[in-house]
Structure formats: C-alpha cells, structure tokens
Amino acid sequence: MKRGMNAIPRIRINNLPTPLVELKRLSRALGGPRIFMKRDDLTGVALGGNKTRKLEFLLGEALSGKCDSVVTGGAMQSNHCRQTAAAAAAVGLECHLALGGEPPAIPEGNLLLDHIFGAIVHWCGANAKGELIPQITEDLRSRGRTPYVIPFGGSNATGAFGFVAAVSELIGQMQDADLRFDRLIVPSSSGGTHAGLVVGADVFDLAADVIGIGIDRAAPGKPSYESELAALANQVAERLGVDARYDACAFRMRYDYFGGGYGVVGDAEREAIRLVGAQEGILLDPVYSARAMGALIDMIRREEFARGDSVLFWHTGGIPAVFDHAKDIVPR
C-alpha cells in the first residue's frame, strides 16, 4: 500500500501534521468522556480546512497532467471553492468557480477570499452543485486551455487519498501521546473525507468507530449515501492495491441532526459554536463543524458514551463562514 500511495502525484501545501488537542474544559462542562480534536482548521491554506488535504493529491494530478487551469463548483460560501482558489494560486493554476446564486453587492466570507485569491467566478443561479462545470470546462477547451475538473467537494478517489494519508498522520500522533480512540466523529457531506478515513482506518489499523454526521441530507436516499461512500472507498482501495472491499454497512451515519437544512444555523449549531468558543477558545464553522459538534454534544447528553471513552472530533475548518452568519450566531 505504501508503494501505491507514494506513486500518486502530490503537492505539499499544508502545514502538517495538524494539531491533536484534548478539549478538557469542554469535557468537564459536559460531564462526558475525554474529547480530542484533530484541528484541520489549521492546515494553513486560506484560513485552513480539510479540503486542502484532498487538494494536495488533486492538484498533484492536475500538474502531472500538464493542466493549466482547474474548474470546480459549489455554493456561494463554499469552503471547498475557497480552498481550491488558494491552492490553485499557490501552484500557478488558473481557477474557475461555478458558484450558485447571483453576485451580491458586497462579497463576504468565503466569496471575498475567492476574489482575493484571483478565482474567476461563474454565477450559476439555482445550480449550486457544480451542474455547469461541464459547460465551463468545454468553453475553456475550445479556447485552447487544458482544464482539470475537480468534482463537488473534491470528493473522488484522488481527493480521498488525502484522508487515507491523514489517518497515517493521526496514528503517529496517537503513538507519540499513547492515546487510543473509541469513536471518531466527522461531518459527512460530499463523502471524500469520510470514505478516506474509513479506508485509512483499515490500512493503518485505527480501531476507532468512524461516525459521520449528515450535514446536507435529512435521510438516506436511493441509492443510499452509505452506498455512495462504499463505492468511493472501493475505488480508493483498488487504486492503492488494498484487498479490503466495502459495502454500505461499513459506514455509520447519523441523520438526526439535519435541523433546518443545509447552512441553516439552529439552536444546536449556535450552542456548539458558543460553548466550544467559551470553553476552549476554538472557532467552529456554522455549517459543518458546528452541526457535527452539536451532534456530539447531544450524544454525550444522551449518555451514548461511557465515561471512560475517548472520542476524537475531526474539525474540518470553514471558519470564514462564521462572519457571513453573524446574525444567526449572535441573534439580537
């Protein structure tokens, strides 16, 4: 497997390893198990975030293929797009973003950073999931460019390699600190982070039970999200030469924290942001990490963990969105 990972093109843009910290004050406040946090909000690119782990491999593949530009898409406040714009700038690739919505009078949050990093924004109205990426890509090719397409969330097998490698990084930190984890809690949306962690857990013998918190799906669909995760994990394993194969049952998801919908800050997200901020001095983003932390807080209060358990929360970043949701976090 190590030979397989080393054969995959990769650029080095992150500050790794990201810190692994214990949230002692939060644990005491909740009367719960030991809580640790893997701080991918501190990856170092464009105010941090989990997507730059994926981008090390995605942009490595783009550069090895002699591409001169990248095309990706998402919502107006997409963390993935913001990190792609910065990473592309860092390696000299032109970045095209297919963003949902219409241009606001004043760009804020992630959108402001997209512009600062020199991204070319294509406004796509109701198409917020990258539906117009093929059209933008074909236009670039017609003008003699060589674009590289990054899927929604960077969540294909190439991107997921970033989180197989992340588990190796985590194992090293656990060994240095003599730690073990019973559960690993992670926001789960486009799937690359979750699938990569599960494959990485098998490859590097991480015994923790990986639990994904559904961010933008109120319930599994047909085909189920778990089946999508399994298909992606199988692609990753096959490319790495790993014998393991996955089905939907290999993935644990919690869909009961969807709240008011994607990007809607409710009581759970608001409490998570303010509680972690007040107890630990750590920011959570309102869309992903706050929803997942709100789930963890509720799970602790429901006594789903034993007092002697150790739980790892994977912070996926997204901090710029805090400023776009100020009125929701601190309501008047």
C-alpha positions as CSV (number, residue, x, y, z in Angstrom):
1,M,0.0,0.0,0.0
2,K,2.8,2.4,0.9
3,R,4.2,2.0,-2.6
4,G,0.8,2.7,-4.1
5,M,0.4,5.9,-2.1
6,N,3.9,7.1,-3.0
7,A,3.2,6.6,-6.7
8,I,0.3,9.1,-6.6
9,P,1.3,12.6,-7.6
10,R,1.1,15.0,-4.7
11,I,2.0,18.6,-3.9
12,R,2.9,19.8,-0.4
13,I,0.9,22.9,0.5
14,N,-0.4,22.1,4.0
15,N,1.2,22.6,7.4
16,L,1.2,19.0,8.6
17,P,0.7,17.4,11.0
18,T,-2.3,19.4,12.2
19,P,-2.5,19.6,16.0
20,L,-4.3,16.9,18.0
21,V,-5.6,18.5,21.2
22,E,-7.6,17.5,24.2
23,L,-10.7,19.6,25.0
24,K,-10.5,19.2,28.8
25,R,-12.7,22.1,29.7
26,L,-15.4,21.1,27.2
27,S,-15.4,17.6,28.6
28,R,-15.8,18.8,32.1
29,A,-18.6,21.2,31.1
30,L,-20.5,18.3,29.6
31,G,-19.6,15.7,32.2
32,G,-18.7,13.4,29.3
33,P,-15.9,11.3,28.0
34,R,-12.4,12.5,27.1
35,I,-12.8,14.7,23.9
36,F,-10.0,15.3,21.5
37,M,-10.0,17.4,18.4
38,K,-8.0,16.9,15.2
39,R,-7.6,20.5,14.0
40,D,-7.8,20.6,10.3
41,D,-8.9,24.2,10.6
42,L,-5.2,24.8,10.9
43,T,-3.9,23.2,7.7
44,G,-2.6,26.7,6.9
45,V,-4.0,27.4,3.4
46,A,-6.7,30.1,3.1
47,L,-7.6,30.0,6.8
48,G,-7.4,26.2,6.9
49,G,-9.8,23.4,6.2
50,N,-10.0,19.7,5.3
51,K,-10.3,20.2,1.6
52,T,-6.6,21.1,1.2
53,R,-5.7,17.6,2.2
54,K,-7.6,16.5,-0.9
55,L,-6.2,19.2,-3.0
56,E,-2.6,18.0,-2.4
57,F,-3.5,15.0,-4.5
58,L,-6.0,16.6,-6.9
59,L,-3.6,19.4,-7.9
60,G,-0.7,17.0,-8.0
61,E,-2.7,15.0,-10.6
62,A,-3.5,18.2,-12.5
63,L,0.1,19.3,-12.7
64,S,1.3,15.9,-13.6
65,G,-1.2,16.0,-16.5
66,K,0.2,19.4,-17.7
67,C,-3.1,21.2,-17.0
68,D,-3.1,25.0,-16.9
69,S,-6.4,25.6,-15.0
70,V,-8.9,24.0,-12.6
71,V,-12.6,24.1,-12.6
72,T,-14.8,23.3,-9.6
73,G,-18.1,24.5,-8.1
74,G,-20.3,24.8,-5.1
75,A,-22.5,27.2,-3.1
76,M,-21.6,30.9,-2.8
77,Q,-20.0,30.3,0.6
78,S,-18.3,27.0,-0.4
79,N,-15.3,26.2,1.8
80,H,-14.1,23.8,-0.9
81,C,-14.1,26.6,-3.6
82,R,-12.3,29.0,-1.3
83,Q,-9.5,26.4,-0.6
84,T,-9.3,25.4,-4.2
85,A,-8.9,29.0,-5.3
86,A,-6.0,29.5,-2.8
87,A,-4.3,26.2,-3.6
88,A,-4.5,26.8,-7.3
89,A,-3.0,30.3,-6.8
90,A,-0.1,28.7,-4.8
91,V,0.9,26.4,-7.6
92,G,0.2,28.8,-10.6
93,L,-3.1,27.3,-11.9
94,E,-6.0,29.5,-13.1
95,C,-9.1,28.7,-11.0
96,H,-12.7,28.8,-12.3
97,L,-15.5,28.5,-9.8
98,A,-19.1,27.6,-10.7
99,L,-21.0,29.2,-7.8
100,G,-24.7,29.0,-7.1
101,G,-26.7,32.2,-6.7
102,E,-26.2,35.7,-8.0
103,P,-23.4,38.1,-7.3
104,P,-24.0,40.0,-4.1
105,A,-23.5,43.7,-3.7
106,I,-20.6,43.1,-1.3
107,P,-18.7,39.8,-1.3
108,E,-18.2,38.4,2.2
109,G,-16.8,35.4,3.9
110,N,-15.5,32.7,1.6
111,L,-16.6,34.6,-1.5
112,L,-14.4,37.6,-0.6
113,L,-11.5,35.2,-0.3
114,D,-12.3,33.6,-3.7
115,H,-11.8,37.1,-5.2
116,I,-8.7,37.8,-3.3
117,F,-7.1,34.6,-4.5
118,G,-7.8,35.5,-8.1
119,A,-10.5,33.0,-8.9
120,I,-12.8,33.6,-11.9
121,V,-16.3,33.2,-10.7
122,H,-19.1,32.0,-12.9
123,W,-22.5,32.7,-11.4
124,C,-24.9,29.8,-11.9
125,G,-28.2,30.8,-10.3
126,A,-30.1,27.8,-8.9
127,N,-27.3,25.4,-9.9
128,A,-25.3,25.3,-6.7
129,K,-23.9,21.7,-7.0
130,G,-21.5,22.3,-9.9
131,E,-24.0,21.4,-12.6
132,L,-22.5,23.9,-15.1
133,I,-18.9,22.6,-14.6
134,P,-19.0,20.7,-17.9
135,Q,-20.1,23.7,-19.9
136,I,-17.3,25.9,-18.4
137,T,-14.8,23.2,-19.0
138,E,-15.8,22.8,-22.6
139,D,-15.6,26.5,-23.2
140,L,-12.0,26.5,-21.8
141,R,-11.0,23.6,-24.1
142,S,-12.5,25.4,-27.1
143,R,-10.1,28.3,-26.3
144,G,-7.1,26.0,-26.2
145,R,-6.8,25.6,-22.5
146,T,-6.2,22.4,-20.6
147,P,-8.5,22.4,-17.6
148,Y,-8.6,19.9,-14.8
149,V,-12.0,19.2,-13.3
150,I,-12.3,18.9,-9.5
151,P,-15.6,17.3,-8.5
152,F,-18.0,18.8,-6.0
153,G,-16.3,18.8,-2.6
154,G,-13.1,17.3,-4.2
155,S,-14.7,14.0,-3.4
156,N,-13.4,11.4,-5.8
157,A,-10.8,8.7,-5.2
158,T,-7.9,11.0,-5.8
159,G,-9.2,13.5,-3.3
160,A,-10.0,10.8,-0.7
161,F,-6.3,9.8,-0.7
162,G,-5.7,12.9,1.4
163,F,-7.6,11.3,4.3
164,V,-6.0,7.9,3.9
165,A,-2.8,9.8,4.5
166,A,-4.4,11.8,7.3
167,V,-5.0,8.5,9.2
168,S,-1.3,7.7,9.0
169,E,-0.6,11.1,10.4
170,L,-3.1,10.6,13.2
171,I,-1.7,7.2,14.1
172,G,1.8,8.7,14.6
173,Q,0.4,11.3,16.9
174,M,-1.6,8.7,18.9
175,Q,1.5,6.6,19.3
176,D,3.6,9.6,20.5
177,A,1.0,10.5,23.1
178,D,0.0,6.9,24.0
179,L,-3.7,7.5,23.0
180,R,-6.5,5.4,21.7
181,F,-9.9,6.5,20.5
182,D,-13.2,4.6,20.7
183,R,-15.2,6.8,18.3
184,L,-14.2,9.3,15.6
185,I,-16.9,11.9,14.8
186,V,-16.7,13.8,11.4
187,P,-19.0,15.9,9.4
188,S,-20.0,13.9,6.3
189,S,-21.3,15.6,3.1
190,S,-19.7,15.0,-0.3
191,G,-18.1,11.9,1.1
192,G,-14.3,12.1,0.3
193,T,-13.3,12.8,3.9
194,H,-15.5,10.1,5.4
195,A,-14.5,7.4,2.8
196,G,-10.8,8.2,3.0
197,L,-10.9,7.9,6.8
198,V,-12.6,4.5,6.7
199,V,-10.1,3.1,4.2
200,G,-7.2,4.7,6.2
201,A,-8.5,3.2,9.4
202,D,-8.3,-0.3,7.8
203,V,-4.9,0.3,6.2
204,F,-3.3,1.7,9.3
205,D,-5.2,-0.3,12.0
206,L,-7.1,2.5,13.6
207,A,-9.6,0.8,15.8
208,A,-12.0,3.8,16.4
209,D,-15.5,3.6,15.1
210,V,-15.9,6.3,12.4
211,I,-19.3,8.0,12.7
212,G,-20.4,10.6,10.0
213,I,-22.8,13.3,10.9
214,G,-25.1,14.1,8.0
215,I,-24.8,17.8,7.0
216,D,-26.9,18.2,3.9
217,R,-29.1,15.0,3.8
218,A,-32.0,14.6,6.1
219,A,-32.2,10.9,5.5
220,P,-30.6,8.3,3.2
221,G,-31.8,8.4,-0.3
222,K,-31.9,5.8,-3.1
223,P,-29.2,4.8,-3.7
224,S,-28.2,5.5,-0.1
225,Y,-25.4,7.8,0.8
226,E,-23.8,4.9,2.5
227,S,-23.7,3.1,-0.8
228,E,-22.1,6.1,-2.4
229,L,-19.4,6.1,0.3
230,A,-18.8,2.4,-0.2
231,A,-18.4,2.9,-4.0
232,L,-15.9,5.7,-3.4
233,A,-14.0,3.7,-0.7
234,N,-13.7,0.7,-3.1
235,Q,-12.2,3.0,-5.8
236,V,-9.7,4.2,-3.3
237,A,-8.8,0.7,-2.1
238,E,-8.4,-0.6,-5.6
239,R,-6.1,2.2,-6.7
240,L,-4.0,1.7,-3.6
241,G,-3.8,-2.1,-4.1
242,V,-5.6,-2.7,-0.8
243,D,-7.6,-6.0,-0.6
244,A,-10.4,-4.6,1.5
245,R,-13.8,-4.1,-0.2
246,Y,-16.7,-2.1,1.3
247,D,-20.5,-2.2,1.3
248,A,-23.0,0.3,2.7
249,C,-22.9,-1.5,6.1
250,A,-19.3,-0.4,6.6
251,F,-20.3,3.2,7.1
252,R,-22.1,4.6,10.1
253,M,-24.1,7.8,9.6
254,R,-26.3,9.9,11.8
255,Y,-29.1,11.7,10.0
256,D,-30.9,13.0,13.1
257,Y,-29.1,16.4,13.3
258,F,-30.1,17.9,10.0
259,G,-32.0,20.7,11.8
260,G,-33.4,23.3,9.5
261,G,-31.4,22.2,6.5
262,Y,-28.1,22.8,4.9
263,G,-26.5,26.0,6.0
264,V,-29.3,26.8,8.4
265,V,-28.0,27.7,11.9
266,G,-30.3,26.4,14.6
267,D,-30.1,26.0,18.4
268,A,-27.7,23.1,18.2
269,E,-25.2,24.8,15.9
270,R,-25.4,28.1,17.9
271,E,-24.8,26.3,21.2
272,A,-21.9,24.3,19.8
273,I,-20.2,27.5,18.4
274,R,-20.6,29.4,21.6
275,L,-19.8,26.6,24.0
276,V,-16.6,25.5,22.3
277,G,-15.6,29.1,21.8
278,A,-16.2,29.9,25.5
279,Q,-14.7,26.7,26.9
280,E,-11.7,26.2,24.5
281,G,-11.1,29.4,22.5
282,I,-11.7,27.4,19.3
283,L,-13.9,28.5,16.4
284,L,-16.3,26.2,14.7
285,D,-17.9,27.0,11.4
286,P,-21.7,27.2,11.3
287,V,-22.4,24.8,8.5
288,Y,-20.2,21.7,9.1
289,S,-18.2,21.5,12.3
290,A,-20.9,23.2,14.4
291,R,-23.5,20.8,13.2
292,A,-21.2,17.8,13.9
293,M,-20.2,19.2,17.3
294,G,-23.9,19.9,18.1
295,A,-24.5,16.2,17.4
296,L,-21.6,15.1,19.7
297,I,-22.8,17.3,22.5
298,D,-26.3,15.8,22.2
299,M,-24.9,12.3,22.1
300,I,-22.9,12.9,25.3
301,R,-26.0,14.3,27.0
302,R,-27.9,11.2,25.9
303,E,-25.2,9.1,27.5
304,E,-24.2,7.3,24.3
305,F,-20.6,7.2,25.6
306,A,-19.1,5.6,28.6
307,R,-17.3,7.9,31.0
308,G,-14.0,6.1,30.2
309,D,-14.4,6.5,26.4
310,S,-12.1,8.7,24.3
311,V,-13.8,10.5,21.4
312,L,-12.0,12.2,18.5
313,F,-13.7,15.1,16.8
314,W,-12.3,15.9,13.3
315,H,-12.6,19.7,12.8
316,T,-12.9,20.2,9.1
317,G,-12.5,24.0,9.1
318,G,-14.7,26.5,7.3
319,I,-14.1,29.4,9.6
320,P,-14.8,32.3,7.1
321,A,-18.4,31.3,7.1
322,V,-18.7,32.5,10.7
323,F,-18.6,36.1,9.5
324,D,-21.4,35.5,7.0
325,H,-23.7,34.0,9.7
326,A,-23.1,36.6,12.4
327,K,-26.8,37.4,12.8
328,D,-27.6,33.7,13.3
329,I,-24.8,33.0,15.8
330,V,-25.5,36.1,18.0
331,P,-29.2,36.9,17.4
332,R,-30.4,40.3,18.5
